[in-house]
Amino acid sequence: MLRLSQIKLSINHKEDEIKKAILKTLNIDNKDLISYKIYKQSIDARRKKLYFVYTLDIEVKNEEKVLKKNNKKVTLAPDLKYKYVNTGEKKLKNPPIIVGSGPAGLFAGLILAEMGYNPIIFERGKNVEERTKDVERFWKEKKLLANSNVQFGEGGAGTFSDGKLTTQIKNIRCRKVLEEFIEAGAPKEIIYKNKPHVGTDILKKVVVNIRKKIISLGGKFCFESQVTDLIIEDNKVKGVIINNTDFIESEVVVLALGHSARDTFEMLYKKI
Ligand SMILES: Cc1cc2nc3c(=O)[nH]c(=O)nc-3n(C[C@H](O)[C@H](O)[C@H](O)COP(=O)(O)OP(=O)(O)OC[C@H]3O[C@@H](n4cnc5c(N)ncnc54)[C@H](O)[C@@H]3O)c2cc1C
């Protein structure tokens, strides 16, 4: 796979003009272009006329020859496939626990489920369908439910965040997030658009589909299940207490609490 950068086209360009630009820039025949996809699209607004500037990932016949001939314009495309971290050698006695089902908890759950760990996700709020009703009621009647609101519930603060997918980090793993969003129903363009936007209506479906995927891979969700205590013995995590009553054993607890759970942070502050 090769990467071709700085392909500039008018913002009103037709779909086939991308292909034409590739053929022209690389000086190759149509039959030698196997496929292409947009890696990145940004807007050049420096002059009166607006342009899209594309970075394209392309598959061609005779890759080496094309690369050699166009060494200033094309490079080898980096391998963008998500790489899972190495696992330990000892088998876990219990499934890992994730506290919170915001973006952090959902993706920790997804990765662990994909790796075969059957994680259990505890979320103090309700599933997104029930939560949406509570949020709508709050906006109409101004009655706040402490554990089911814009901050707490499935999808976390992310669900009602409007979904401007911005991040300050440049990390290959961001692509995995976008790919999973698309698989779960987000628009395909988010993968290449600069500062993409999903919107709360779509996000709510995306969150449900990510939950379904985690469950299909062996994960489990427990809603209205607030972690009220973290059990530590001999400096090792032993498990959590749910809703002040049930002990759930696990030697791995991922705290994906966001920044609104003051009560949980106060509990942890006393513990750790
Ligand atoms: C109104 C608003 C708009 C935003 N807009 C954007 C935006 O457009 N783009 C953007 O990138 N970011 C936006 N953000 C920020 C973004 O939502 C957060 O950065 C993101 O949600 C953080 O993810 P998280 O998983 O770390 O935490 P959270 O999303 O806060 O999720 C934490 C979850 O943990 C659960 N939890 C907490 N304590 C416990 C406990 N003791 N037991 C069980 N569960 C618990 C909570 O119920 C919650 O569901 C917005 C935030 C808000 C509030």
The ligand as a MOL file (V3000), in Angstrom:
LIG
                    3D

  0  0  0     0  0            999 V3000
M  V30 BEGIN CTAB
M  V30 COUNTS 53 58 0 0 0
M  V30 BEGIN ATOM
M  V30 1 C -21.8880 18.4040 27.9420 0
M  V30 2 C -20.5820 17.7780 27.4990 0
M  V30 3 C -20.1950 17.9100 26.1740 0
M  V30 4 C -18.9880 17.3240 25.7380 0
M  V30 5 N -18.6440 17.4110 24.4190 0
M  V30 6 C -17.5520 16.7720 23.9660 0
M  V30 7 C -17.2400 16.7150 22.5820 0
M  V30 8 O -17.9790 17.2200 21.7530 0
M  V30 9 N -16.1000 16.0770 22.1990 0
M  V30 10 C -15.2820 15.4540 23.1180 0
M  V30 11 O -14.2700 14.8640 22.7100 0
M  V30 12 N -15.5680 15.4610 24.4390 0
M  V30 13 C -16.6700 16.0850 24.8730 0
M  V30 14 N -16.9740 16.0640 26.2270 0
M  V30 15 C -16.0500 15.3680 27.1220 0
M  V30 16 C -16.2600 13.8520 27.0570 0
M  V30 17 O -17.6230 13.5450 27.2080 0
M  V30 18 C -15.4080 13.1790 28.1310 0
M  V30 19 O -14.0590 13.5100 27.9120 0
M  V30 20 C -15.5690 11.6830 28.1030 0
M  V30 21 O -16.9020 11.3020 28.2670 0
M  V30 22 C -14.7030 11.0440 29.2100 0
M  V30 23 O -14.8420 9.6660 29.0920 0
M  V30 24 P -14.6410 8.7100 30.3460 0
M  V30 25 O -15.0220 7.3410 29.9210 0
M  V30 26 O -13.2810 8.9440 30.8930 0
M  V30 27 O -15.6380 9.2480 31.4670 0
M  V30 28 P -17.2200 9.4230 31.4780 0
M  V30 29 O -17.7490 9.6000 30.1140 0
M  V30 30 O -17.5300 10.4770 32.4950 0
M  V30 31 O -17.7530 8.0040 31.9950 0
M  V30 32 C -17.5750 7.5740 33.3180 0
M  V30 33 C -18.6840 6.5720 33.6500 0
M  V30 34 O -18.4010 5.9700 34.8960 0
M  V30 35 C -19.5940 5.7920 35.5960 0
M  V30 36 N -19.2620 5.7170 37.0250 0
M  V30 37 C -18.7050 6.6810 37.7840 0
M  V30 38 N -18.5130 6.2420 39.0270 0
M  V30 39 C -18.9730 4.9690 39.0640 0
M  V30 40 C -19.0480 3.9840 40.0780 0
M  V30 41 N -18.6220 4.2320 41.3240 0
M  V30 42 N -19.5820 2.7870 39.7760 0
M  V30 43 C -20.0140 2.5010 38.5050 0
M  V30 44 N -19.9690 3.4040 37.5160 0
M  V30 45 C -19.4510 4.6180 37.7870 0
M  V30 46 C -20.4210 7.0190 35.2450 0
M  V30 47 O -21.8100 6.7720 35.4540 0
M  V30 48 C -20.0660 7.1950 33.7680 0
M  V30 49 O -20.9790 6.5230 32.9370 0
M  V30 50 C -18.1720 16.6280 26.6690 0
M  V30 51 C -18.5760 16.5070 28.0110 0
M  V30 52 C -19.7660 17.0540 28.4290 0
M  V30 53 C -20.1970 16.8990 29.8610 0
M  V30 END ATOM
M  V30 BEGIN BOND
M  V30 1 1 1 2
M  V30 2 1 2 3
M  V30 3 2 2 52
M  V30 4 2 3 4
M  V30 5 1 4 5
M  V30 6 1 4 50
M  V30 7 2 5 6
M  V30 8 1 6 7
M  V30 9 1 6 13
M  V30 10 2 7 8
M  V30 11 1 7 9
M  V30 12 1 9 10
M  V30 13 2 10 11
M  V30 14 1 10 12
M  V30 15 2 12 13
M  V30 16 1 13 14
M  V30 17 1 14 15
M  V30 18 1 14 50
M  V30 19 1 15 16
M  V30 20 1 16 17
M  V30 21 1 16 18
M  V30 22 1 18 19
M  V30 23 1 18 20
M  V30 24 1 20 21
M  V30 25 1 20 22
M  V30 26 1 22 23
M  V30 27 1 23 24
M  V30 28 2 24 25
M  V30 29 1 24 26
M  V30 30 1 24 27
M  V30 31 1 27 28
M  V30 32 2 28 29
M  V30 33 1 28 30
M  V30 34 1 28 31
M  V30 35 1 31 32
M  V30 36 1 32 33
M  V30 37 1 33 34
M  V30 38 1 33 48
M  V30 39 1 34 35
M  V30 40 1 35 36
M  V30 41 1 35 46
M  V30 42 1 36 37
M  V30 43 1 36 45
M  V30 44 2 37 38
M  V30 45 1 38 39
M  V30 46 1 39 40
M  V30 47 2 39 45
M  V30 48 1 40 41
M  V30 49 2 40 42
M  V30 50 1 42 43
M  V30 51 2 43 44
M  V30 52 1 44 45
M  V30 53 1 46 47
M  V30 54 1 46 48
M  V30 55 1 48 49
M  V30 56 2 50 51
M  V30 57 1 51 52
M  V30 58 1 52 53
M  V30 END BOND
M  V30 END CTAB
M  END
